[in-house]
Amino acid sequence: MDKEIIFGLKKAIAETMEAALITVTNVLGSTPRKPGAKMLVFADGTTLGTIGGGCGEAEGRREALNVIAAQTSKIHYLNMTADLASDEGMVCGGIMGLFIDYLGPYSPEEHLKIMQDYLADLERVKPVLVTVIEAHNQELVGKKLFVLDNGEIKGDLGSEELTRIALENAKIGAKRCQPVLVSLDLEFEPCDTSVKKPAYRFLVESPQTVVQLLILGAGHIALPLAAMAKMVGYEVTVVDDRLSFANAYRFPTADKILCDDFELAIDKITINPQTFVVIITRGHRYDKLCLRKVIDQPASYIGMIGSRKRVKALLAELEEEGISREGLQKVYSPIGLKIGAETPEEIAVSILSELIKVQRELDQKVR
């Protein structure tokens, strides 16, 4: 969640202002924003954040004002057809599902309290938020709970069975960068929304909405990899212990560049399930050092460059030093998809392709 929206929500709750929080829950086709994007709309029409701009956002804003007037949360589907989008010079032609959540003096007190607690914890830890966006019983809509990274649970969804299922999905949703939308029938069984209307739907949101790519080593392969990874939406961090390599002139698009001893630099970085680690340092010694440092971290991907023979020897060394075989088996190496890559640019393409493939597979597993 953007800092400006967090600030706006805190202000709205503290000052008992009326507002509506728009969250993109799901998309179909080409849309300007992905699930998880948010926009906060106040009663006077001012907004914070964006769900894509143009005519689509204007419609979302109008619906948010309707929600404020009705003092009731709701789902709205934003149909960004090709004809409508062309009027704004846009190329979008898809549909965005929006949950518009009313916040104000007429919200249930527990609703505001759980949101207030969530916003406070969001600054310190990484809670997973679950919100009921549709329910057979309208009183459940807007109910929230969140799970802290230490397993502590705050709030409930107003139904013991719904809460139980939500908590199961929260554990899974923590590994995703996009929200998980769960649909259930009246018996609380998974529901195919293309066949029938669900009785309950809730949204599971991880606090991290961008995949973090940690590149350990700032050599020739790192240059095109950092640039291309940024193009496809990764948050890129580059680490190297050589100032002539790890600098903003060489990596103008990187979000963060750390020039330090590899071990010290890794200690400064938070590695979570939304982190992908690529080890492409300048030699066997540094690869081993980095791998030892990250192998027990909760990263969803750890890949290391090197020939099969060299990698096999390195992994054997680490196992002899006490690193578990199970942990070492999760390392992707030789790194990258087999496309016959030879140049640094081609190798970067093969690595990025593997990252995308792994990310998509992870998303499929947790649906």
Secondary structure, DSSP 8 states (H G I E B T S, - for coil): --HHHHHHHHHHHHTT--EEEEEEEEEESS-SS-TT-EEEEETTS-EEE-SS-HHHHHHHHHHHHHHHHHT--EEEEEE--HHHHHHTT-----EEEEEEEEESTTS-HHHHHHHHHHHHHHTTS--EEEEEEEESSGGGTT-EEEE-TTS-EEE--SSHHHHHHHHHHHHHHTT-SS-EEEEE-TTS-B--TTTS--SEEEEEE-S--S-EEEEE--STTHHHHHHHHHHTT-EEEEEES-TTTSSTTT-TT-SEEEES-HHHHHHTS---TTEEEEE--SSHHHHHHHHHHHTTS--SEEEE-S-HHHHHHHHHHHHHTT--HHHHTTEE-S-S--S---SHHHHHHHHHHHHHHHHHHHHHHT-
